[in-house]
Amino acid sequence: MADHSDTRRLFDAARLRATIEFPYISQGIWSLRGPIMVPGLLEKAGGAIAVDKGWRVYLDPNLEWTVAQLATGLRHEVWHCLRGHALRRQDRHQENWGHATDLEINSDMQCELPPPEWPYEGLHPESFGLDEHLTAEEYYALLPESVSSTQYCVVIGGSNSDGIPRVWEQDADGSLREMTG
């Protein structure tokens, strides 16, 4: 079994930082389970961190983020969970709903103090010429019919944003859907 102790220490430090700086979401941050190491997550999920609808955190063990960047990532992911994005998707197009939920979260996070330290170029309302601080439902209605992930550099993430399990996520019993290494 691979030693991922550096990534686990980074996760623990980022979780602590996020809860100290943003105590109003600390219960959500501490409710996240894991991390579960998934080699190649960056290629599978479009990012080095993802959370499933069971609040399990998946990290790429080759993560090269700072503590502040991972704390931003954890806050972003916990907001998907706290806002019930997986339950709110209904019959909406999966990828566009994912973009709409990211717009909702990223727009609100831009007002936080200290400001977020994004580890990648995220999706923001100005990318589409849209107003800030709308709901995911409002953003969804305003997005073009089909938005390309590669065009806007958006991560696909985990099922916490849309409720659709990914092949690399764990089943409810804790077993992995696919081999990860």
N, C-alpha and C positions, 0 to 999 in steps of 0.2 A: 504494500500500500504506500502511495506517495506521501511524502511529508509536505503538508501545506500549512505548516505552523506560521510562516510569515504572513500568508494571506488571512489566516484566522486572527492573528494579532492586529492586522490592519482593520479587519471587520470589527473587532471588539473596540478598538480605539475610535473608529468612525461612529459606531453606535453610541458610545459614551459622549462623544462630541455633539452628536445630533440631539441627544436628550438634554444635555446641559444648555445648549444654545436655544433649543426649541422645546421647553418643558411641556407645552400644551399638546404636543403629539408624542410625549415620551412613552405613554402606555402603549401606543401603537408600535413605536420603534421596538420596545421590549417584547411585544407580542410576536414579532417576526421570528420564525424558527430557522435554525441553521447556523452557519451557512453550509450549503451542500456544494461541493466542488464539482464542476462540470468542465473538464478540459474541452477547449474548442467552443465554449459558450459564445464567444464573440462572433464566430461564423454562424452558429445555430440560431442565436437570438438577436443578432445585430448589435449586441452590447455585452459588456463584461459583467453585468448584474441583471438579474430578473427575479421576479417574485410571482409565485403561482396563486391561484385563488384560495389555497389553503394557508397562505401567509408564510410559505417556505421560501427562503432566500437562496438563490443559486448564484454562485460566483465562478468566474473563470479563474483557475489557480494562477494563471499568468498575468493577473491584474497588475497594472502598473500605474495606479492612481495614488494620489496623496490621500491622507486621512480626510482632509476637507472635501475633496472630490467625492470620495465614497460616502461621506456623511450627506452630501447633496443628493447622491444617487439613492441612498436609503430613504431620505425624506421624500423624494419624488415617488418612490415605489410605495411607501406607506400611505401616501395621499391617494393612490389608486385604490388601496384597500379600504381606507377610511371613507372614501366617497362612494364606495359601492359600484365602481365602474363595471365590474363583471356582471352584476345584476341589472344594471341600467341599459345594457347594450340592446336587448330585445332582438329584433330581426334586422338591425342595422348592419351594413357592410363592415366586415371585421377590420380591415385595414384603415378605412376612413374613421371608424369609431375609435380606433387606437390613436390616430392623429388628433381627433377632437379631444380625447381625454388628456393627451399630452399638452395640447394647447391650453386647456383649462388649468392644469396644474402649473405648467411653466409660467404662465401669465401671472398667477397668484404668487409663485415663489420669487419672482423678480422684485416684489415689494418687501421681502423679508430682510431683517437686519440681524445678523450680518447677511449680506447678499450671498446667493448660492455661488459655489465655485464649480461650474459645469465641467465635467471631464471630456465633453465632446460638444460639438455644435448642435444644440437641441432645437426642437421645433418651437417657434414662438409666433404669436399672432401677426407680428409685422411681416413674417415670411409670406403671408397671404394678403396683406393689407387689411387685416381685421382689427377690430377693437379689442382691447384687453378686458379681462375679468368677466368673460361670458361663461355660461355653463357648457359642458360638453355637448349637450343637446343643441344649444344655439350654434356652437362652432360646427357641429356636424351638418346642420342645415345650410351653413354658409360655405362649406368647403366645395371645391369642384367635385364633379361626380366621381372621379377616380383619381386619387392622389398617389403618385409614385413614391415609394420609400427612398429610392436612390436619388430622386430629384431633390428631396428635402432632407436627406441624411437623417432619417428617423429610425430609431431602434424599434425592433419588433416586440421585444420583451416577453413577459410571461403572461399567464392566463389571468392575472389579477386585473388586467385592463379590459378584457373582453369575455372572460369565462370559458374560452376554448383551450383545453389542455394541449400542451406542446409535447412532442415525442420525448424530449429530454427531461420532462418533469416527473416527479414521483407520483405513484398512485396513492390513494388514501391510506393504504396499508404500509406505505413507506418504501415499496419496491420501485426501482427505476423502470421507466417505460422502455428505455434503450440503454445499451451498455455505454458508459461514459469514458472509457479510457483504454 
